[in-house]
């Protein structure tokens, strides 16, 4: 029979190395899948993971794709670390985009250095307010934050649909479901001519630094970590649980809102129905792959972003089905959770005793 | 810092030039909004791509490309990796297509269903689907018992409103008591929403279901409920063999082959193409014999007349819902009016969502 035992000593360095192991296992598993599909595995993996970032444009695209994932995942890490399961970052992103986009439309054909900061700030506030709904319902009415935050994603999506089809649609756009293109003053400055990488990356880096500061150098960060380890201890220590829950949701929502406003003022330049290809959900994988650690999340967001780019190049050069990208994301998470299990638990194979037969 | 920036810029340009020259073979790229197996919109574009391939031209496609920030990268990658002609097959690719076209003046771009041609290397194309709708209206008007036609609509854009109006006008011609009921689903492809809409319309007394969305769900619901239906984009007959009277087929193949060969031979020119039954971009699937041979003959004749131009889908007198005249008696609507159509004709129920 098989017996599962909890390990008492887990080394910290191995804990942070398992994601790397998971990535290697994914590469290996991916190679096998490519082989079964009839492709040369080495060549396919090269097109998947190396070709997309072999020139400056590719590197810039990697950062464009990783920026929102990193921002959202950083925000989510506050929630997840303190045992608050905010699944609705996608909704907070969209709502942030709606508020920021609304302000951008208000400033249509309006010049001024203050336009963009106001838009960014309003996007962050939009996401923050939207995230406070599940937080307040959880703290004062004991609702389940997983359900509430998830259902609010659909509310945000439908609201966006309504706005771009109806009141905010481009008056010269033949009723197509999209707003006007924002004015130049409302767009993120591009960092290099010919590339799409924009100033949003600085917002992300500042956010990463601030979140590291909060998590590891402040009383609030200490509270978050203790609550994550044991809610009872946190209560015993006299932490004000309700305030903390609302604050972590506010941080998380603000980050998602920033990601949304970064997308619409950055690469997209207007509001339409598809401002996010489910960044808010993918960021959950990113957060866990990065071990809920700010530095880890940076790397995780780059890797997950690469699976998107890789799926596109592999399809262009080899006509590999595009959904392999999602298979890779699934495999990374699967191998990470699998190695975590083996990290924290010991499996003992015992001989069968006679009386059990 | 400035030097570093300059150096990176130069290497970027170098790489760009390098990848442009890397492949001399003529290649055509396609960008799809859905999976190639959707049995609707994308499926038909991919059939067109296969025809280009069969004509001896190498093709590449990328499927399920979201209409957001990702589209520009995919289009640019195709341009960068040596594709000479790129078809972007969804409305949401309009701005990204024009943006990339600016940076690749030697690559030709073709955008489906859009109206922006900001650079001389961007052409647009679409089909006169409304001609097919006229045929559906004729059949619906003859076949309905409840005088109620259920219509599942996607977005209130001119193309969809044109289809609703063309169908209603044709149905009224053969059956003046006809009513058109519309459910807006605000999606092009969502089997769940589409089947709910079909059921709601049947519950309201519609015994004909037609759709301007791409999944096979509505015809399957119609089959189950025992009412008539029409397929969209591809021949959906096998999904509802009893219920489907015919399908409007988008046949992009001839256009794709023609334009690919023109681009290869250097005769490609910017243009705005709007082809219909005449050129074969709109085709009809075989008619269901359940409607009777007389009606089949009538419809076949009407199809010929529409193709030859003897009959026009929008021939006056046409009135809007309030009874104001839109097209005078004897006149036909011009393409400009059709392209910007944003009012319902008399006989359609409800308001256009604003």
Interface residues (C-beta under 8 A of the other chain):
Chain A: X55 X56 X57 X61 X64 X65 X161 X165 X166 X167 X174 X175 X176 X177 X178 X181 X192 X193 X194 X195 X196 X263 X266 X267 X268 X269 X270 X272 X273 X274 X275 X276 X277 X308 X309 X312 X313 X315 X316 X317 X319 X321 X322 X323
Chain B: X5 X8 X9 X11 X12 X13 X15 X16 X19 X29 X60 X61 X62 X63 X64 X65 X66 X67 X68 X69 X70 X72 X73 X74 X76 X77 X78 X80 X81 X91 X92 X95 X103 X115 X155 X156 X157 X158 X186 X339 X340 X342 X353 X354
